[in-house]
Amino acid sequence: MRAPYLIAVLAILAIGGCKPKAEVAAIPAPHSLTDADLAHFCNMAVTEHGGPKGQVLLKGDPMPVWFASVRDTVAYTLLPEEPKDIAAIYVTAMELMSDDQHHPPAGSWIDARTAFYVVGSAEQGAMGGGELFPFGSEAAAQAFAAAHQGTVMRYADIPKDKVFNEGDRSGAS
């Protein structure tokens, strides 16, 4: 009679000693852009500028850091003086943008780290300089590069000299 009791006690102790797996923090969803949202570097309304845009969500902060260009978004993540506790980085996928590139639709925000970028395009960005044009699919990025020049690459492969151009000592426009 003692053996079943002992087995039951040991089973309860074994189960009680198990620790649940660490919960993985959920990646926060992108925010919708409003006319009141200001770009981090230039403090101008993000919607005053056409073209692709970005937002960075920091851990513990419910409000995004907004950018009028993707180049500025990437620069923010690389600058040593900016926060490194990044929960998510979103950019607007060019193929999901409407004709009004000042007000990206809610569904156009994609994870910046998984996007395909056209780098070195003949097209200019929101602030009149070189821009990184993000796409959700490689095929869409290749089509844009064929039409507007440039090279398709992933986030981790974007050269710093395409983010921080020589004439811009601050690293952002």
Buried (B, 14 or more C-beta within 10 A) or exposed (E): EEEEEEEEEEEEEEEEEEEEEEEEEEEBEBBEBEEEBBBBBBEEBBBEBBBBBBBBBBEEEEEBBBBBBBBBBBBBBEBEEBEEEBBBBBBBBBBBBEEEBBBBEEEBBBBBBEBBBBBBBEBEBBBEBBBBBBBBBEEBBBBBBEEEEBBBBEBEEBEEEBBBBEEBEEBBB
